[in-house]
């Protein structure tokens, strides 16, 4: 499967996800976690959790070159926040793991008082 059929189905799923997130009257949580795939790439995964507990996998970004450089991680995180804002989603909390680059990003974004930042190990 590919081409137009795959593109159309991908767009339909993306629209459905966006509507589900926008319709959450309480707000959603964004969770970040990093891992290494079979190609040995370092990925930053993004998952939404609705106020009803529904998990929606959003995207994974290759951060292989930026993993230990917190400034680049902050830039990627800012880009994700802008994208979420553009989608019209009410983001109320962000959860990250304890990796040093993500911890640094948390401290920089602590000024974003509209989000609750949480840490898990």
C-alpha positions in Angstrom: 0.0 0.0 0.0 1.4 3.4 -0.8 0.9 6.5 -2.8 -2.4 8.3 -2.6 -4.3 5.6 -0.6 -1.7 5.7 2.2 -1.5 9.5 2.2 -5.3 9.8 2.4 -5.6 7.3 5.2 -2.7 9.0 7.1 -4.4 12.4 6.8 -7.7 10.9 8.0 -6.1 9.4 11.1 -4.3 12.6 11.8 -7.6 14.6 11.6 -9.3 12.0 13.9 -6.5 12.3 16.4 -6.5 16.1 16.3 -10.3 16.2 16.8 -10.1 13.8 19.8 -7.5 15.9 21.4 -9.3 19.2 20.7 -12.5 17.9 22.1 -11.0 17.0 25.5 -12.7 19.5 27.7 -10.2 19.0 30.6 -7.0 19.0 28.6 -4.3 16.5 27.7 -0.9 15.5 28.9 2.1 15.1 26.7 4.6 12.5 27.6 8.2 12.3 26.2 10.4 9.3 26.4 13.6 8.4 24.7 14.8 5.1 23.3 17.1 3.6 20.8 15.7 1.7 17.8 17.1 -1.3 15.8 19.1 1.1 13.6 20.8 2.5 16.8 19.0 5.9 16.3 18.1 7.8 19.5 14.4 8.7 19.3 12.3 11.1 21.3 8.8 9.7 21.4 5.7 11.8 22.1 2.5 10.4 23.4 -0.7 12.2 24.4 -2.9 11.0 27.3 -6.4 12.4 27.3 -8.2 13.2 30.6 -10.1 9.9 30.2 -6.9 8.0 30.0 -6.8 7.3 26.3 -3.3 7.0 24.9 -2.6 8.5 21.5 0.8 8.0 20.0 1.8 11.2 18.3 5.3 11.1 16.8 8.9 10.1 17.2 11.7 12.4 16.3 15.3 11.4 15.6 17.5 13.2 18.2 20.6 11.1 17.6 22.7 14.2 17.0 21.2 16.2 19.8 20.7 13.7 22.6 23.4 15.2 24.9 23.0 18.8 23.8 20.2 20.3 25.8 19.8 23.4 23.7 18.8 21.3 20.6 16.4 19.3 22.8 14.9 22.5 24.0 14.5 23.7 20.4 12.8 20.5 19.4 10.5 20.7 22.4 9.6 24.3 21.6 8.7 23.2 18.0 6.4 20.5 19.4 4.7 23.0 21.7 4.1 25.4 18.8 2.7 22.6 16.7 0.4 21.5 19.6 -0.8 25.1 20.0 -1.4 25.4 16.3 -3.5 22.2 16.4 -5.7 23.9 19.0 -5.1 21.3 21.7 -5.4 22.2 25.4 -2.1 20.9 26.8 -2.1 21.1 30.6 0.9 18.9 31.6 4.2 17.5 30.3 5.9 14.4 31.6 9.6 13.6 30.7 12.1 11.1 31.8 15.2 11.9 33.8 17.7 12.1 31.0 20.0 15.2 31.5 19.0 16.9 28.3 15.3 16.5 29.1 15.9 17.7 32.7 17.6 20.8 31.3 14.6 21.4 29.0 12.2 21.1 32.0 14.1 23.8 33.9 14.0 26.2 30.9 10.3 25.6 30.3 9.4 26.1 33.9 8.7 29.7 32.9 5.8 28.3 30.9 3.4 28.5 33.9 0.5 27.2 31.9 2.0 23.7 31.9 2.6 21.3 34.8 5.9 19.5 34.3 6.4 16.1 35.9 9.3 13.8 36.0 9.4 10.0 36.0 12.3 7.6 36.3 
